[in-house]
C-alpha cells in the first residue's frame, strides 16, 4: 500500500483551521458584525447621552460633499476603537458646522440648520420640524441645553442688524426664539465649542483661545482658559453628566497653521486644568464629534488638515481614559446595577416552601451550558480540520 504524504493544500488547510480555532477560543476576541459603516465626516452635528449614545448627523465628506448620514455610536456596550458599535438612524437635516443639543432627559435631540429647527425623538427614532425662521440671520456652530430653564443656548446664533452677534435662545416648550447680547465679551464668531456644566450651572464657550461662561440670569463672564492652549477654533468641548469633568480637545491653530492633538481636562470642583498627552501626529483632530461616558472621552470623525482640504486621520475613533490620563483602544461602559434580591416570604409553621428557580439562575446555567457546548464544538472543529488536512 503506497504511503501518503501531507500535501501543500492539506498543510495550508491545517494551519488555517488551527488559527481559526485558537482565535475562537480566545476570551478577548470580540467582533461586532455590522451592516452599517459610517463615512468619515468633518464638522458634523452631534450630541450625546452618557451611557447610551453619541448621536452624529451629516457633516462634510473628504470629497467635499455634505453627507446625509445620521447614526449613533452605542455607549451602552463595550467596543474597540477599531470597531465601534454603530446604529444607523433615519435621515434628517444635513449640513456642516451647525448647532445641535440634547434635552436634559436625553429624549429630544435638537438640530438647527439655516433657521430651521428639527427634533429627533430618541425613543421613537422619528424626526419632526419645530421651527422655521429662514431669513438669513440665524447661525451658530454649537449649542447646549440649560437644564435649569430647559432652553437651548446657541452662542453666535443670531446676527444683529449692525453685524454683531447675540446668543440665540430656543424654547422648545412653545417653539419660540429670542436673542440676548448682554455683557457680550467673546472676541468673534470663529468656530467655537460650547458645553453646559451642571456644577458650574453655566454654559462654557471657548473661541479664539479664550473661554467664557454664560447663563440666562447673569449673561456673559470671562473664564480661565487652560495654560498652553494652541488652537484658536474647530475645537471639541464636552462636559460629563455629573459636571465634574470638562474636556477640551483638538482644534486648528492659526499661529501654527496646523491642526493639533492637544487634550485638556478641567477638574471642575477645584477649577484646575490639566494637559494630557497629545495624540500622535496622524491623529490630530479638528471639528470631530465628541462625548464623555463612564470616565472615557470619545472622539469620532474630524480631520487632520490645515487647509480647506479634508485629510482623513489614521483612526476615525479615539478613546481617552480620564482615570489614567492615557489614550486607549477600548471603551467600557459603566456596569449595570443588578436587580435587588428580595427575601422569600415567611411560611407558616407546618407548611413547605417551594422556591422556584430564579430567572437569573436559569439564565446563568443556560449561559454556562451554551459556553460548554461552544467549547466542545470548537474542539470537534479542530479535529475535523486535522482529518481534512491529512487527507
N, C-alpha and C positions, 0 to 999 in steps of 0.2 A: 504494500500500500504506500503510495507516494506521500512524503512528508509535506505538510502545508506550512507556509511561511506567512507571517503577517504582511499584508500589502500596505503600500503608502496610504491608500484610501482608508484602510482599516485603522492605521495608526492615527491619522488625522481625525477620524471619527471618534476614536477613543479619547484623544486629547480634548476635543471639543465638548464631548459629553461630560468628561471629568470636570472641566471648568464650570460647566453649567450646573452640575450637581453641587460642587463646592460653593459656588456663589449662592445657590438657593438655600443652602444650609446656614449661611451667614446670618446671624441675628441682626446685623446692621443694614442688610440690604433693604432699600426702600425705594420703590419706583412708582411714581404716580402716572398711570396711563391716562392721558387726557386727549380729548378730541379738539380742544381749542388752545391755540398758542397765539398770544397777542403779538402784534407788530410793534417794534420799538417806536416810541414817540417822545417828543420833547414838548415841554410846556402843556401837559395835559391838565384838565381839571381833576381835582382829587379831594377826597375827604375820607375819614376812617372812623371806625368804631372799635375801640380797643377790645381785643379778644374775639372779634368777629370778622371784620373785613376791612381792607383798603380798597375803596371804590375809585376807579380811574376812568375818565372819559376823554376821548378824542385826543387832540394834540397834533403836532406836525411830524411828518414822517421824514426819513432820510431822502426820499425823492422830492421833498418839498411840497407834498400834498397834505391836506387835512384828513386825518383818519376818522372813520365813522365808528370805530370800535369802542365799546363800553363793556367793562368787565370788572371783576373784583379779585383781589388776592385774598385767599382764605387765611385768616389769622386765628382760626379756632383749632387748627391741626398743625402737626409738625411737618416741616419740609426742608429740603436742602436748597441753598441759593441757586444751584444749577437747575433745579426742577421745582419751582414754587407751584402751589396748587391754585389754579385759575378757574374762574367760572364766568362764562360769557353771559352778558346781560342784554336785555332788549335795547335796540338802537334808540338814540335820542339826539339831543342837540350836539353840534360839533363846531369846534373852533380851536384856537390855541391862545394861551395866556388869558384865560377867563376865570372869574371868581366862582368858587363853589364852597359850600359849607354844610355840615351835618347838624341836624336838630339835636338838642340836648338829650333826647330819649333814643337817638340813633335810628329813628324810623323814617325820617324825611331827609333826603339829600337834595339841597337846593343848588341849582346851576343857573348862572346869569350870563347870557350871551347876547351882546349888542342890544341891550334894553329889554330883552325878552327873558322872563323868568320861568324856569321849569322845575318841577319837583319829582323826584324818583322815590316811590314808596318801597322801602327795603323789605316789606312783608309781602306785598302783592307783586313786586317786580314790574310795576307799571309807571309810565311817565305821564305827567299832566302839565299843561301850561297854566301858570297862575298870574303872570304879569306880562304886560306888553306896552313898553314905552320906547318905541324905535325912533327917537328924534335926534339921535347922534350925540347925546350929552352923557351917556352912561358908559362907563368903562370899568377899570379895575382888573387886577391880576390875581388877587387872593381875597379870601373872606373868612370870617369865623362867626359863630353864633354866640351871643351873650346869653348864658343860661339864666341870668337873673331876670332879664326882660323877655327873653325868648326871641329877640330881634337879631337879624343877621347884619353884621357890620362889614362894609366894603370900603377900605381906605382908597382914596383917589377914585372913588366910584362915580362922582358927579363933577362935570366940568362946568364951572360958573361962566356967565357971560363975559367976565373980564379975563378969562383964560386961567384963573386959579382953580384949585381942586378942593373938593369937600368930601367929607365922609358921607357915604350913602348908607342910609339906614332902612332896611327892608323888614316890614312886619307881615309875616305870613298869616297872622290871625285874621287880618282883614285885607290882605294883599295890597298894602299901601307902602309908599316910599316917602322918605324925607331926606334932606341934606343938612349937614352940620359942619361948619368951618370954624368953630370956636377954638381959640388958642392954637391955631394950626402952625406947628413949628417944623414939620418934616420938610426936608430941602427940595425934593422934587418927586415927580411921579415915575421914577425908574421902576424896574421890575422888582418890586419889593416882595417880602414874605410877611405873613401875618398868622397869629395863632392866639386863641383865648386861653388864659391861665386861670384855673379855678382858685388857686391860693392867692394870687395877686388880685383877683377879681378885676382884671383888666385885659384889654386886647394888647398884645405885644406886636410891634411893627418894626421891621428892620429894612432900611433903604439907604443906599449910598454910604454904607459903613457906619451909619448912626442908628440908634434904637430909641423907640418912643412907646409910651403907653397911652391908652385911650379908654374911657368909659363914658356912658351917656350922661353921668352926673357932672363929672369934673372936666370932660374934654381931654385935650392932649397934654402930656407931660413928657419931659426927657427921661431917658432910662440909660443906665450904664451898659455900653456895648462891651463885648469881650476884648481883652487885650490881644493884639496881633491879628485882628481880622483884616484880611486882604481883599475879599470880594466886595464889590460895590453893588451888584444886582444879581438876579437869577438864582437866589438862594432857595433853600428849602428850610422851613422852620416849623416844628411841631411841639406840642406840649403833651405830657402824659395825662391820662384821665384823672389821676389823683392831684395833678398840679405840681408835684414835687420836682419834676424834671422838664427842662426845655432844651431841645436840640436844634442847633443851627448848623446846617451842612452845605458845603459846596458853594457854588456861585461863580460869577465871572468877575475878574479883577481888571479894571480899566488901566490901572497903573502898570500891571504886568502884561496886559494884553493876553491873558491866559485864563482858562478855567482852572479852578483849584479844587483840591480834595480835602480841605480843612474841615474838622468837626469840632464844635464847641458844645459843652454841656453845662447848663445853668442849674445849680442846686438851689432851688427856689427858697427853701427855709432859711438858708444862710446868704442868699443872693451872691453866690460865689460862682464865677465862670471857671471852667477847666477845659483846656485844649487836649483833645485826644490825638492819637496817631493819625496822620493823614493817609488817604488811600494811595495805592501805587499809581504811578503816572497814567497808566491805561484806564484807571477807574475814577479819575477826577470827574466832577459832575456839575452841570448847570441845568436848572429847571426840571428836576425829577418830581415824581410823586413820592410822598413820604408818610410814615406813620410810626407811632410808638405803641408797643404791646408787650406786656409781661417783661419789662425792662430790656426789650430789644428795639433798636431803631432799625427800620427797614426803608430802603430806597429803591424805587423801580423807575427805569427809563432815564430820560435825560441824555445828554451827550457830553463829549469831551472837547468840542471845538472851541475856537476863539474868533470865528468869523460867522458870517451868515450860513456857512455850510455846516450841516449836521455831521458830526463824526461819532459813530457808534462807540460806546465804551466796550472794554473787554468783557465785563459782566453786567448784564442788564439789571440784575437784582443784587443789592448789597445788604449785609446784615451786620449790625454793630451791637455788641453785648455791653449794655450800660453798667452791668455789675462788675465786669472785669476790665472795662475800657479797652476792648480789643475788637478788631474786625474778625468775624467768624463765618463759617459756612452754613450753619444750621439755625433755623428759627424753631423755638419750642414754646408753645402756648402755656398759659398757667394751668395747673392741674384742676380738673373739675372736682367740686366737692361731692363726695358720695352721699346718697340719701341717708338720713338719720335712721338708726336701728332702734325700734321700739320694743319694749319688753312685752312678752305674751301675757294675756290676761290671766289673773289668778283663778284657778279652777276650784270649785267647792270640794271639800274632802270627800273621798269615795268615788270621785269621777276621774276618768282618764283623759289626759290632754293629748290630743293628736295634733302635732305641729307640722303643717305641710312644709315641703321643701321650698325655700325661697327662690325667687327668680334669679337673684344674684348667684346663689349656689349652683342652681341648674345651669346658668349661663357659664359660670366658671368651669364646671365639669364638661360642658359641651365644648368650650374652647380648648380644654386640655385634651379631650378625645380627638378633636379636629387637628390639634397640633401634632399629637402622636401619629394619627393616620397620615398627616402630611409628611412627617419624618420617615415613616415606613415606606410610603410611596416613592420618596426621593431615593431611598436605599435600593428599592426594587429597580428604579430607573437607572441607577448606577450599574447594577448587574446586567441589565439589558444592554447598556452601552458597551460593556466589556464583551458580551457574547457577540454583538454585532461587529465589533472591531476585529475579532479573531476569525470571523467567517471568511 
